[in-house]
Amino acid sequence: MTPAKAILFDFGGTLDADGVPWKDRMRRLCHDEGILGNAEPFDPIFYAADDALVGTIPASLPLRDTVRQLVAGVMRGLRVDDASIAERLIDRFVGDMRRHLDENLPLLAALSHRYRLGVVSNFYGNLAAVCDDAQVSRYFDVIVDSVAVGWEKPDPRIFRAALDQLELPTAVVTFVGDSARRDMLGAKTVGMPHIWLRAKGSASDAVCCPEDRCVASLGALEGLLL
């Protein structure tokens, strides 16, 4: 394998968690609050709230306000009108994100001494502001937001947008993400080496390439890349 010169990361589920996507984390919190029954379908409610934010919020909107809008959409979908529950959901969701992001700062700092770093994420149009608010943007040479470039993963063009900014060929750029469908297959499409952040207890063992590397936590990248 050609030695890497740059590392690109997904954001939600990768930099801010150990492979658990926003949908699953929000579902767990709603269940803990007693506003979601075991048999109640949650995925369509979350996706509707998530999709409603794409390209509709200010590019400067910080992290907590972004989560606040997402929670508001989920609460509407669940037909729950309780401000105290909404605030607890926001506090717990953002608190968990910030804890993971803070834990990953030393790794990003160490990686930044050896590689150029970047983020490629399907987001709402305010990814740069969120990364700045989370105090991780200083480590990144490129931050590619799907709304800003007009393509979503796994479309190869969003990966190429990052490669163009880095001015590097795919063979020397490694992508790290938590989604087999969006991140791993998307990186494979452009010929980019990739590392799958697979949550502990994940039901899926499938990989898209025989040489795929998998880690159960972002911290495990230290042994692979440093």
GROMACS elastic network, one bead per residue, 0.5 to 0.9 nm:
[ bonds ]
;  ai    aj funct       b0    kb
    1     4     6  0.85444   500
    1   171     6  0.83042   500
    1   172     6  0.89405   500
    1   193     6  0.84718   500
    2   171     6  0.63683   500
    2   172     6  0.61399   500
    3   171     6  0.82930   500
    3   172     6  0.61055   500
    3   173     6  0.86230   500
    4     7     6  0.73326   500
    4   115     6  0.75304   500
    4   171     6  0.75131   500
    4   173     6  0.54448   500
    4   174     6  0.63985   500
    4   193     6  0.87928   500
    4   225     6  0.86366   500
    5   114     6  0.77672   500
    5   115     6  0.52521   500
    5   116     6  0.64448   500
    5   117     6  0.89157   500
    5   168     6  0.82384   500
    5   172     6  0.52769   500
    5   173     6  0.59769   500
    5   174     6  0.81968   500
    6   112     6  0.89597   500
    6   114     6  0.84725   500
    6   117     6  0.55642   500
    6   118     6  0.78004   500
    6   166     6  0.82890   500
    6   168     6  0.83018   500
    6   172     6  0.65948   500
    6   174     6  0.64139   500
    6   175     6  0.86941   500
    7   111     6  0.83957   500
    7   115     6  0.65491   500
    7   116     6  0.63364   500
    7   118     6  0.64383   500
    7   119     6  0.85635   500
    7   172     6  0.87087   500
    7   173     6  0.56728   500
    7   175     6  0.58861   500
    7   176     6  0.73362   500
    8   116     6  0.84406   500
    8   117     6  0.57339   500
    8   119     6  0.53160   500
    8   120     6  0.66187   500
    8   140     6  0.89547   500
    8   142     6  0.86682   500
    8   162     6  0.84146   500
    8   173     6  0.71462   500
    8   174     6  0.61250   500
    8   176     6  0.61379   500
    8   177     6  0.85624   500
    9    14     6  0.71638   500
    9    15     6  0.71746   500
    9   117     6  0.78656   500
    9   118     6  0.62090   500
    9   120     6  0.60634   500
    9   121     6  0.78378   500
    9   174     6  0.85798   500
    9   175     6  0.58235   500
    9   177     6  0.59657   500
   10    13     6  0.75260   500
   10    14     6  0.56889   500
   10    15     6  0.67898   500
   10   118     6  0.87801   500
   10   119     6  0.57152   500
   10   120     6  0.53581   500
   10   121     6  0.51648   500
   10   122     6  0.82375   500
   10   175     6  0.78693   500
   10   176     6  0.63846   500
   10   178     6  0.74248   500
   10   179     6  0.88633   500
   10   183     6  0.74363   500
   11    14     6  0.53517   500
   11    15     6  0.50366   500
   11    16     6  0.66030   500
   11    17     6  0.88631   500
   11   119     6  0.65697   500
   11   120     6  0.71858   500
   11   121     6  0.57484   500
   11   122     6  0.83352   500
   11   123     6  0.86456   500
   11   127     6  0.86697   500
   11   131     6  0.88287   500
   11   177     6  0.79338   500
   12    15     6  0.64022   500
   12    16     6  0.58802   500
   12    17     6  0.72812   500
   12    19     6  0.87119   500
   12    20     6  0.84639   500
   12    21     6  0.64025   500
   12    22     6  0.65534   500
   12    97     6  0.89197   500
   12   121     6  0.75784   500
   12   122     6  0.85654   500
   12   123     6  0.85319   500
   12   177     6  0.89959   500
   12   178     6  0.86026   500
   13    16     6  0.57357   500
   13    18     6  0.64474   500
   13    20     6  0.50006   500
   13    22     6  0.63313   500
   13   177     6  0.77914   500
   13   178     6  0.61438   500
   13   179     6  0.83455   500
   13   197     6  0.87742   500
   14    17     6  0.52859   500
   14    18     6  0.59316   500
   14    19     6  0.54625   500
   14    20     6  0.76123   500
   14    21     6  0.79704   500
   14   176     6  0.76716   500
   14   177     6  0.57113   500
   14   178     6  0.56987   500
   14   179     6  0.89117   500
   14   197     6  0.69108   500
   14   217     6  0.87660   500
   14   218     6  0.73213   500
   15    18     6  0.76322   500
   15    19     6  0.86835   500
   15    97     6  0.86364   500
   15   100     6  0.73396   500
   15   101     6  0.62240   500
   15   104     6  0.72548   500
   15   177     6  0.85856   500
   15   218     6  0.74778   500
   16    19     6  0.86644   500
   16    20     6  0.89711   500
   16    96     6  0.79633   500
   16    98     6  0.70573   500
   16    99     6  0.79857   500
   16   100     6  0.51674   500
   16   101     6  0.50983   500
   16   102     6  0.87763   500
   16   104     6  0.82632   500
   17    20     6  0.59719   500
   17    21     6  0.76809   500
   17    22     6  0.88958   500
   17    96     6  0.79795   500
   17    97     6  0.66193   500
   17    99     6  0.88530   500
   17   100     6  0.56965   500
   17   101     6  0.76719   500
   17   199     6  0.89754   500
   17   217     6  0.82690   500
   17   218     6  0.82015   500
   18    21     6  0.87550   500
   18   100     6  0.79857   500
   18   178     6  0.80339   500
   18   197     6  0.68667   500
   18   198     6  0.74727   500
   18   199     6  0.58530   500
   18   200     6  0.81918   500
   18   216     6  0.68148   500
   18   217     6  0.50194   500
   18   218     6  0.62702   500
   18   219     6  0.89946   500
   19   177     6  0.77692   500
   19   179     6  0.79199   500
   19   196     6  0.86026   500
   19   197     6  0.53468   500
   19   198     6  0.52705   500
   19   200     6  0.80433   500
   19   216     6  0.74563   500
   19   217     6  0.72820   500
   19   218     6  0.84047   500
   20    23     6  0.82949   500
   20    24     6  0.65569   500
   20    25     6  0.67906   500
   20   178     6  0.74206   500
   20   198     6  0.81271   500
   20   199     6  0.60251   500
   21    24     6  0.56073   500
   21    25     6  0.64749   500
   21    26     6  0.87651   500
   21   178     6  0.76842   500
   21   179     6  0.83087   500
   22    25     6  0.51383   500
   22    26     6  0.60099   500
   22    27     6  0.84735   500
   22    93     6  0.88300   500
   23    26     6  0.52229   500
   23    27     6  0.60992   500
   23    28     6  0.86877   500
   23    42     6  0.86060   500
   23    43     6  0.72756   500
   23    46     6  0.64422   500
   23    47     6  0.80483   500
   24    27     6  0.50454   500
   24    28     6  0.62542   500
   24    29     6  0.87380   500
   24    43     6  0.88080   500
   25    28     6  0.52147   500
   25    29     6  0.63677   500
   25    30     6  0.87315   500
   25    93     6  0.75797   500
   26    29     6  0.51344   500
   26    30     6  0.61392   500
   26    31     6  0.85325   500
   26    46     6  0.82271   500
   26    71     6  0.84298   500
   26    74     6  0.88257   500
   26    89     6  0.79356   500
   26    93     6  0.72931   500
   27    30     6  0.51818   500
   27    31     6  0.61385   500
   27    32     6  0.85959   500
   27    36     6  0.77543   500
   27    42     6  0.68567   500
   27    43     6  0.84205   500
   27    46     6  0.83774   500
   28    31     6  0.51027   500
   28    32     6  0.61514   500
   28    33     6  0.87080   500
   28    36     6  0.88675   500
   29    33     6  0.62727   500
   29    34     6  0.87490   500
   29    89     6  0.64882   500
   29    92     6  0.78202   500
   29    93     6  0.78235   500
   30    33     6  0.50918   500
   30    34     6  0.64237   500
   30    35     6  0.56352   500
   30    36     6  0.56710   500
   30    37     6  0.89819   500
   30    85     6  0.89277   500
   30    89     6  0.73675   500
   31    34     6  0.50863   500
   31    35     6  0.59677   500
   31    37     6  0.66949   500
   31    38     6  0.77128   500
   32    35     6  0.77849   500
   32    36     6  0.81480   500
   33    36     6  0.77006   500
   33    85     6  0.71740   500
   33    88     6  0.86448   500
   33    89     6  0.82036   500
   34    37     6  0.71867   500
   35    75     6  0.89375   500
   35    78     6  0.75119   500
   35    80     6  0.73876   500
   35    85     6  0.89837   500
   36    39     6  0.83094   500
   36    40     6  0.63649   500
   36    41     6  0.86007   500
   36    42     6  0.78815   500
   36    78     6  0.76411   500
   37    40     6  0.51246   500
   37    41     6  0.84962   500
   38    41     6  0.83347   500
   41    44     6  0.69796   500
   41    45     6  0.76194   500
   42    45     6  0.53022   500
   42    46     6  0.62178   500
   42    47     6  0.86475   500
   42    74     6  0.89678   500
   42    77     6  0.89663   500
   42    78     6  0.84505   500
   43    46     6  0.52091   500
   43    47     6  0.60535   500
   43    48     6  0.85253   500
   44    47     6  0.51520   500
   44    48     6  0.60475   500
   44    49     6  0.86269   500
   44    77     6  0.88677   500
   45    48     6  0.52845   500
   45    49     6  0.63616   500
   45    50     6  0.86137   500
   45    73     6  0.81472   500
   45    74     6  0.61502   500
   45    75     6  0.89173   500
   45    76     6  0.87193   500
   45    77     6  0.53866   500
   45    78     6  0.72376   500
   46    49     6  0.51761   500
   46    50     6  0.59834   500
   46    51     6  0.84791   500
   46    70     6  0.83534   500
   46    71     6  0.89974   500
   46    73     6  0.78057   500
   46    74     6  0.58137   500
   46    77     6  0.78779   500
   47    51     6  0.58305   500
   47    52     6  0.83577   500
   47    74     6  0.88784   500
   48    51     6  0.52263   500
   48    52     6  0.61246   500
   48    53     6  0.89955   500
   48    73     6  0.77065   500
   48    74     6  0.81031   500
   48    77     6  0.80932   500
   49    52     6  0.52658   500
   49    53     6  0.69395   500
   49    69     6  0.84128   500
   49    70     6  0.59322   500
   49    71     6  0.79030   500
   49    72     6  0.79790   500
   49    74     6  0.56708   500
   49    75     6  0.89851   500
   49    76     6  0.85719   500
   49    77     6  0.76254   500
   50    53     6  0.56554   500
   50    54     6  0.70685   500
   50    70     6  0.62817   500
   50    73     6  0.77250   500
   50    74     6  0.84589   500
   50   124     6  0.85763   500
   51    54     6  0.53930   500
   51    55     6  0.89039   500
   51   124     6  0.84972   500
   52    55     6  0.82566   500
   52    56     6  0.72506   500
   52    70     6  0.86137   500
   52    73     6  0.80314   500
   53    56     6  0.52789   500
   53    57     6  0.61280   500
   53    66     6  0.86092   500
   53    69     6  0.77305   500
   53    70     6  0.73921   500
   53   123     6  0.88563   500
   53   124     6  0.59519   500
   53   125     6  0.87958   500
   54    57     6  0.72454   500
   54   123     6  0.68377   500
   54   125     6  0.67579   500
   54   147     6  0.70782   500
   55    58     6  0.81596   500
   55    59     6  0.86236   500
   55   123     6  0.85954   500
   55   124     6  0.53670   500
   55   125     6  0.54935   500
   55   126     6  0.86128   500
   55   147     6  0.60443   500
   55   148     6  0.85653   500
   56    59     6  0.89780   500
   56   124     6  0.74164   500
   56   125     6  0.79231   500
   57    60     6  0.84188   500
   57    61     6  0.70308   500
   57    66     6  0.82021   500
   57   124     6  0.70625   500
   57   125     6  0.71559   500
   57   126     6  0.75239   500
   58    61     6  0.53892   500
   58   124     6  0.89683   500
   58   125     6  0.74477   500
   58   126     6  0.67272   500
   59    62     6  0.86507   500
   59   124     6  0.82305   500
   59   125     6  0.55154   500
   59   127     6  0.76787   500
   59   128     6  0.78852   500
   59   129     6  0.68017   500
   60   125     6  0.87950   500
   60   126     6  0.59420   500
   60   127     6  0.87601   500
   60   128     6  0.80355   500
   60   129     6  0.53285   500
   60   130     6  0.80769   500
   61    64     6  0.84761   500
   61    65     6  0.63824   500
   61    66     6  0.63814   500
   61   126     6  0.61779   500
   61   127     6  0.88661   500
   61   129     6  0.63655   500
   61   130     6  0.72228   500
   62    65     6  0.56613   500
   62    66     6  0.62180   500
   62    67     6  0.89008   500
   62   126     6  0.76807   500
   62   127     6  0.87947   500
   62   129     6  0.56925   500
   62   130     6  0.50759   500
   62   131     6  0.85273   500
   62   132     6  0.81960   500
   62   133     6  0.59867   500
   62   134     6  0.86292   500
   63    66     6  0.51537   500
   63    67     6  0.63795   500
   63    68     6  0.86360   500
   63    94     6  0.77630   500
   63   126     6  0.89539   500
   63   127     6  0.89032   500
   63   129     6  0.76623   500
   63   131     6  0.80729   500
   63   133     6  0.63754   500
   63   134     6  0.72648   500
   64    67     6  0.51593   500
   64    68     6  0.60763   500
   64    69     6  0.87799   500
   64    90     6  0.73698   500
   64    91     6  0.85288   500
   64    94     6  0.64337   500
   64   130     6  0.86746   500
   65    69     6  0.63523   500
   65    70     6  0.86942   500
   66    69     6  0.53466   500
   66    70     6  0.64159   500
   66    71     6  0.87420   500
   66   124     6  0.88839   500
   66   126     6  0.86576   500
   66   130     6  0.83132   500
   67    71     6  0.60287   500
   67    72     6  0.84705   500
   67    90     6  0.63887   500
   67    93     6  0.77994   500
   67    94     6  0.72557   500
   68    71     6  0.51662   500
   68    72     6  0.61458   500
   68    73     6  0.87629   500
   68    86     6  0.80092   500
   68    87     6  0.81540   500
   68    89     6  0.87889   500
   68    90     6  0.60899   500
   69    72     6  0.50367   500
   69    73     6  0.63987   500
   69    74     6  0.87881   500
   70    73     6  0.52389   500
   70    74     6  0.63720   500
   70    75     6  0.87018   500
   71    74     6  0.50118   500
   71    75     6  0.60309   500
   71    76     6  0.85390   500
   71    86     6  0.65929   500
   71    87     6  0.88416   500
   71    89     6  0.72290   500
   71    90     6  0.68901   500
   72    75     6  0.51336   500
   72    76     6  0.62387   500
   72    77     6  0.86565   500
   72    86     6  0.72163   500
   73    76     6  0.51419   500
   73    77     6  0.62317   500
   73    78     6  0.87052   500
   74    77     6  0.50117   500
   74    78     6  0.62094   500
   74    79     6  0.84780   500
   74    80     6  0.87661   500
   75    78     6  0.50732   500
   75    79     6  0.59595   500
   75    80     6  0.52367   500
   75    81     6  0.68755   500
   75    82     6  0.84656   500
   75    86     6  0.73704   500
   76    80     6  0.61963   500
   76    81     6  0.74310   500
   77    80     6  0.77987   500
   78    81     6  0.88989   500
   80    85     6  0.88612   500
   81    85     6  0.84712   500
   81    86     6  0.84247   500
   82    85     6  0.55173   500
   82    86     6  0.64916   500
   82    87     6  0.89166   500
   83    86     6  0.50356   500
   83    87     6  0.62112   500
   83    88     6  0.86974   500
   84    87     6  0.51885   500
   84    88     6  0.63267   500
   84    89     6  0.87152   500
   85    88     6  0.51308   500
   85    89     6  0.62093   500
   85    90     6  0.86556   500
   86    89     6  0.51154   500
   86    90     6  0.62237   500
   86    91     6  0.86192   500
   87    90     6  0.50544   500
   87    91     6  0.60305   500
   87    92     6  0.85395   500
   88    91     6  0.50277   500
   88    92     6  0.60405   500
   88    93     6  0.83738   500
   89    92     6  0.53242   500
   89    93     6  0.59406   500
   89    94     6  0.83900   500
   90    93     6  0.52279   500
   90    94     6  0.58934   500
   90    95     6  0.80924   500
   91    94     6  0.54515   500
   91    95     6  0.57304   500
   91    96     6  0.84386   500
   92    95     6  0.50283   500
   92    96     6  0.60544   500
   92    97     6  0.85522   500
   93    96     6  0.53569   500
   93    97     6  0.63152   500
   93    98     6  0.87768   500
   94    98     6  0.60756   500
   94    99     6  0.84992   500
   95    98     6  0.52286   500
   95    99     6  0.61328   500
   95   100     6  0.87401   500
   96    99     6  0.51565   500
   96   100     6  0.63746   500
   96   101     6  0.86249   500
   97   100     6  0.53610   500
   97   101     6  0.61171   500
   97   102     6  0.85518   500
   98   102     6  0.58860   500
   98   103     6  0.83877   500
   98   134     6  0.70323   500
   99   102     6  0.52178   500
   99   103     6  0.61622   500
   99   104     6  0.87007   500
  100   103     6  0.50356   500
  100   104     6  0.62356   500
  100   105     6  0.88549   500
  101   104     6  0.51153   500
  101   105     6  0.64162   500
  101   134     6  0.71860   500
  101   135     6  0.85605   500
  101   136     6  0.78279   500
  102   105     6  0.53050   500
  102   106     6  0.81400   500
  102   134     6  0.83134   500
  102   135     6  0.85640   500
  102   136     6  0.87917   500
  103   106     6  0.70315   500
  103   107     6  0.81200   500
  103   219     6  0.86647   500
  104   107     6  0.53042   500
  104   108     6  0.62827   500
  104   109     6  0.86747   500
  104   218     6  0.73863   500
  104   219     6  0.71090   500
  105   108     6  0.51286   500
  105   109     6  0.60928   500
  105   110     6  0.86185   500
  105   135     6  0.86156   500
  105   136     6  0.71348   500
  105   139     6  0.89819   500
  106   109     6  0.50275   500
  106   110     6  0.61569   500
  106   111     6  0.85760   500
  107   110     6  0.51279   500
  107   111     6  0.60689   500
  107   112     6  0.84691   500
  107   218     6  0.84010   500
  107   219     6  0.68601   500
  107   221     6  0.82157   500
  107   222     6  0.70458   500
  108   111     6  0.50710   500
  108   112     6  0.59496   500
  108   113     6  0.88281   500
  108   117     6  0.82879   500
  108   136     6  0.81163   500
  108   139     6  0.66509   500
  108   140     6  0.89760   500
  109   112     6  0.51772   500
  109   113     6  0.68096   500
  109   139     6  0.67628   500
  110   113     6  0.55647   500
  110   114     6  0.72582   500
  110   115     6  0.89853   500
  110   222     6  0.86409   500
  110   226     6  0.78974   500
  111   114     6  0.54168   500
  111   115     6  0.58168   500
  111   116     6  0.79865   500
  111   117     6  0.77480   500
  111   139     6  0.88721   500
  111   222     6  0.82357   500
  111   225     6  0.77182   500
  111   226     6  0.70445   500
  112   115     6  0.51882   500
  112   116     6  0.59598   500
  112   117     6  0.63340   500
  112   139     6  0.62594   500
  112   140     6  0.80022   500
  113   116     6  0.80096   500
  114   226     6  0.79332   500
  116   139     6  0.83988   500
  116   140     6  0.71887   500
  116   141     6  0.64077   500
  116   142     6  0.87916   500
  116   166     6  0.81903   500
  117   139     6  0.66108   500
  117   141     6  0.57236   500
  117   142     6  0.70614   500
  118   137     6  0.88230   500
  118   139     6  0.78359   500
  118   141     6  0.55506   500
  118   143     6  0.56282   500
  118   144     6  0.78423   500
  118   162     6  0.77921   500
  118   166     6  0.88264   500
  119   140     6  0.71177   500
  119   141     6  0.86054   500
  119   142     6  0.63542   500
  119   144     6  0.59634   500
  119   145     6  0.81345   500
  119   162     6  0.82682   500
  120   142     6  0.82128   500
  120   143     6  0.61960   500
  120   145     6  0.62810   500
  120   146     6  0.76854   500
  120   153     6  0.84501   500
  120   158     6  0.74296   500
  120   159     6  0.71033   500
  120   162     6  0.71684   500
  120   175     6  0.88684   500
  121   127     6  0.79249   500
  121   143     6  0.82454   500
  121   144     6  0.64309   500
  121   145     6  0.55146   500
  121   146     6  0.62020   500
  121   152     6  0.77928   500
  121   153     6  0.73898   500
  121   158     6  0.86877   500
  122   125     6  0.88992   500
  122   127     6  0.89292   500
  122   144     6  0.86311   500
  122   145     6  0.61759   500
  122   147     6  0.74844   500
  122   151     6  0.83505   500
  122   152     6  0.55914   500
  122   153     6  0.64020   500
  123   126     6  0.72742   500
  123   127     6  0.63104   500
  123   145     6  0.57847   500
  123   146     6  0.58138   500
  123   147     6  0.65965   500
  123   152     6  0.85479   500
  124   127     6  0.69218   500
  124   145     6  0.74835   500
  124   146     6  0.74878   500
  124   147     6  0.60769   500
  124   148     6  0.87180   500
  125   128     6  0.81581   500
  125   145     6  0.61096   500
  125   146     6  0.71377   500
  125   148     6  0.59302   500
  126   129     6  0.53470   500
  126   130     6  0.63041   500
  126   131     6  0.87487   500
  126   145     6  0.75212   500
  126   147     6  0.84884   500
  126   148     6  0.86799   500
  127   130     6  0.50335   500
  127   131     6  0.60902   500
  127   132     6  0.84745   500
  127   143     6  0.74842   500
  127   144     6  0.78362   500
  127   145     6  0.58819   500
  127   146     6  0.89810   500
  128   131     6  0.51695   500
  128   132     6  0.61166   500
  128   133     6  0.85721   500
  128   137     6  0.72425   500
  128   143     6  0.64074   500
  128   144     6  0.81893   500
  128   145     6  0.76918   500
  129   132     6  0.50180   500
  129   133     6  0.60707   500
  129   134     6  0.85158   500
  129   137     6  0.86354   500
  130   134     6  0.60514   500
  130   135     6  0.85546   500
  130   136     6  0.89645   500
  130   137     6  0.85959   500
  131   135     6  0.61653   500
  131   136     6  0.54436   500
  131   137     6  0.50086   500
  131   138     6  0.86578   500
  131   143     6  0.86139   500
  132   135     6  0.50196   500
  132   136     6  0.61315   500
  132   137     6  0.50003   500
  132   138     6  0.76002   500
  133   136     6  0.78369   500
  133   137     6  0.82711   500
  134   137     6  0.76398   500
  135   138     6  0.70026   500
  135   139     6  0.88573   500
  136   139     6  0.58953   500
  136   140     6  0.74846   500
  137   140     6  0.54113   500
  137   141     6  0.83612   500
  137   142     6  0.88986   500
  137   143     6  0.80279   500
  138   141     6  0.80756   500
  140   143     6  0.67723   500
  141   165     6  0.85053   500
  141   166     6  0.75721   500
  142   162     6  0.66458   500
  142   165     6  0.68495   500
  142   166     6  0.72464   500
  143   162     6  0.77400   500
  144   147     6  0.87228   500
  144   148     6  0.72705   500
  144   149     6  0.72630   500
  144   158     6  0.75305   500
  144   159     6  0.85402   500
  144   161     6  0.74507   500
  144   162     6  0.63805   500
  145   148     6  0.52685   500
  145   149     6  0.65241   500
  145   150     6  0.84308   500
  145   151     6  0.86884   500
  145   152     6  0.85082   500
  145   158     6  0.84398   500
  146   149     6  0.54001   500
  146   150     6  0.56176   500
  146   151     6  0.52499   500
  146   152     6  0.50866   500
  146   153     6  0.76713   500
  146   158     6  0.68832   500
  147   150     6  0.51138   500
  147   151     6  0.69626   500
  147   152     6  0.77817   500
  148   151     6  0.82764   500
  149   152     6  0.84651   500
  149   157     6  0.87366   500
  149   158     6  0.69485   500
  149   161     6  0.75384   500
  150   158     6  0.79627   500
  151   154     6  0.85953   500
  151   155     6  0.63333   500
  151   156     6  0.84237   500
  151   157     6  0.65430   500
  151   158     6  0.55117   500
  152   155     6  0.56734   500
  152   156     6  0.85350   500
  152   157     6  0.82251   500
  152   158     6  0.63058   500
  152   182     6  0.85551   500
  153   156     6  0.70488   500
  153   157     6  0.83227   500
  153   158     6  0.64456   500
  153   159     6  0.77653   500
  153   181     6  0.86922   500
  153   182     6  0.51884   500
  153   183     6  0.67072   500
  153   185     6  0.89921   500
  153   186     6  0.61264   500
  153   187     6  0.88469   500
  154   157     6  0.85225   500
  154   158     6  0.78231   500
  154   159     6  0.83517   500
  154   181     6  0.71111   500
  154   183     6  0.63382   500
  154   184     6  0.82427   500
  154   185     6  0.65940   500
  154   187     6  0.75057   500
  154   189     6  0.81652   500
  155   158     6  0.60850   500
  155   159     6  0.75761   500
  155   182     6  0.82864   500
  155   186     6  0.62546   500
  155   189     6  0.83676   500
  156   159     6  0.53437   500
  156   160     6  0.62707   500
  156   161     6  0.87418   500
  156   186     6  0.59605   500
  156   187     6  0.73123   500
  156   188     6  0.89002   500
  156   189     6  0.62930   500
  156   190     6  0.58960   500
  157   161     6  0.60707   500
  157   162     6  0.87933   500
  157   190     6  0.86385   500
  158   161     6  0.50915   500
  158   162     6  0.67705   500
  158   163     6  0.89097   500
  159   162     6  0.53228   500
  159   163     6  0.63804   500
  159   164     6  0.87261   500
  159   186     6  0.77083   500
  159   187     6  0.71122   500
  159   190     6  0.74378   500
  159   192     6  0.88863   500
  160   164     6  0.59456   500
  160   165     6  0.85235   500
  160   170     6  0.84669   500
  160   190     6  0.76464   500
  161   164     6  0.51844   500
  161   165     6  0.64267   500
  161   166     6  0.87736   500
  162   165     6  0.51763   500
  162   166     6  0.62373   500
  162   167     6  0.84487   500
  163   166     6  0.50235   500
  163   167     6  0.57717   500
  163   168     6  0.56834   500
  163   169     6  0.67548   500
  163   170     6  0.70248   500
  163   173     6  0.80334   500
  164   168     6  0.69684   500
  164   169     6  0.85689   500
  165   168     6  0.81125   500
  166   169     6  0.86966   500
  168   171     6  0.83693   500
  168   172     6  0.70360   500
  168   173     6  0.73344   500
  169   172     6  0.60837   500
  169   173     6  0.70712   500
  169   192     6  0.87331   500
  170   173     6  0.53261   500
  170   174     6  0.78757   500
  170   187     6  0.89901   500
  170   190     6  0.70264   500
  170   191     6  0.61479   500
  170   193     6  0.76953   500
  171   174     6  0.78111   500
  171   191     6  0.69389   500
  171   192     6  0.57997   500
  171   193     6  0.67693   500
  172   192     6  0.78040   500
  172   193     6  0.79372   500
  173   192     6  0.63150   500
  173   193     6  0.67607   500
  173   194     6  0.85785   500
  174   187     6  0.84567   500
  174   192     6  0.60798   500
  174   194     6  0.52499   500
  174   195     6  0.73411   500
  175   183     6  0.76547   500
  175   184     6  0.78879   500
  175   187     6  0.66523   500
  175   192     6  0.68987   500
  175   193     6  0.63277   500
  175   195     6  0.62137   500
  175   196     6  0.84668   500
  176   183     6  0.75294   500
  176   184     6  0.80784   500
  176   193     6  0.89122   500
  176   194     6  0.57858   500
  176   196     6  0.60202   500
  176   197     6  0.68345   500
  176   218     6  0.89215   500
  177   180     6  0.79335   500
  177   182     6  0.84588   500
  177   183     6  0.53904   500
  177   184     6  0.69504   500
  177   194     6  0.78762   500
  177   195     6  0.67347   500
  177   196     6  0.55364   500
  177   197     6  0.56563   500
  177   198     6  0.84955   500
  178   182     6  0.85274   500
  178   183     6  0.67849   500
  178   184     6  0.80243   500
  178   195     6  0.86254   500
  178   196     6  0.57020   500
  178   198     6  0.58595   500
  178   199     6  0.77863   500
  179   182     6  0.53771   500
  179   183     6  0.51407   500
  179   184     6  0.65256   500
  179   185     6  0.86416   500
  179   196     6  0.74512   500
  179   197     6  0.78658   500
  179   198     6  0.80528   500
  180   183     6  0.57676   500
  180   185     6  0.62897   500
  180   186     6  0.86577   500
  180   196     6  0.71961   500
  180   198     6  0.86848   500
  180   206     6  0.82656   500
  180   207     6  0.73605   500
  180   208     6  0.75397   500
  181   184     6  0.61422   500
  181   185     6  0.54208   500
  181   186     6  0.72098   500
  181   208     6  0.89142   500
  182   185     6  0.59995   500
  182   186     6  0.55406   500
  182   187     6  0.82907   500
  183   186     6  0.51472   500
  183   187     6  0.60046   500
  183   188     6  0.84565   500
  183   194     6  0.82240   500
  183   196     6  0.80966   500
  184   187     6  0.52763   500
  184   188     6  0.61026   500
  184   189     6  0.86722   500
  184   193     6  0.88173   500
  184   194     6  0.62601   500
  184   195     6  0.75132   500
  184   196     6  0.67316   500
  184   207     6  0.82747   500
  184   208     6  0.69242   500
  184   209     6  0.88512   500
  184   212     6  0.89159   500
  185   189     6  0.61251   500
  185   190     6  0.89662   500
  185   208     6  0.65486   500
  185   209     6  0.89222   500
  186   189     6  0.52004   500
  186   190     6  0.69609   500
  186   191     6  0.89096   500
  186   192     6  0.86526   500
  187   190     6  0.55243   500
  187   191     6  0.62950   500
  187   192     6  0.50138   500
  187   193     6  0.69072   500
  187   194     6  0.64940   500
  188   192     6  0.56031   500
  188   193     6  0.70082   500
  188   194     6  0.74431   500
  188   208     6  0.78479   500
  188   209     6  0.79958   500
  189   192     6  0.75535   500
  193   212     6  0.81281   500
  194   212     6  0.67606   500
  194   213     6  0.71673   500
  194   214     6  0.89117   500
  195   212     6  0.64165   500
  195   214     6  0.55983   500
  195   215     6  0.73088   500
  195   221     6  0.89054   500
  196   207     6  0.84473   500
  196   212     6  0.73832   500
  196   213     6  0.63056   500
  196   215     6  0.62865   500
  196   216     6  0.84815   500
  197   213     6  0.88211   500
  197   214     6  0.58917   500
  197   215     6  0.50337   500
  197   216     6  0.57544   500
  197   217     6  0.64297   500
  197   218     6  0.68922   500
  198   201     6  0.85217   500
  198   202     6  0.66092   500
  198   204     6  0.85850   500
  198   205     6  0.87879   500
  198   214     6  0.64936   500
  198   215     6  0.60925   500
  198   216     6  0.52649   500
  198   217     6  0.76012   500
  199   202     6  0.54127   500
  199   215     6  0.82147   500
  199   216     6  0.54597   500
  199   217     6  0.72756   500
  200   216     6  0.57873   500
  200   217     6  0.82534   500
  201   204     6  0.87665   500
  202   205     6  0.74603   500
  204   207     6  0.86309   500
  207   210     6  0.70576   500
  207   211     6  0.87277   500
  207   212     6  0.64818   500
  207   213     6  0.88420   500
  207   214     6  0.88153   500
  208   211     6  0.87669   500
  208   212     6  0.71427   500
  209   212     6  0.53060   500
  210   213     6  0.88896   500
  215   218     6  0.69881   500
  215   219     6  0.85711   500
  215   220     6  0.60595   500
  215   221     6  0.72286   500
  216   219     6  0.85395   500
  216   220     6  0.71159   500
  217   220     6  0.55348   500
  217   221     6  0.77704   500
  218   221     6  0.56947   500
  218   222     6  0.81709   500
  219   222     6  0.59158   500
  219   223     6  0.82599   500
  220   223     6  0.57861   500
  220   224     6  0.70354   500
  220   225     6  0.89904   500
  221   225     6  0.57152   500
  221   226     6  0.75676   500
  222   225     6  0.54943   500
  222   226     6  0.51511   500
  223   226     6  0.60014   500
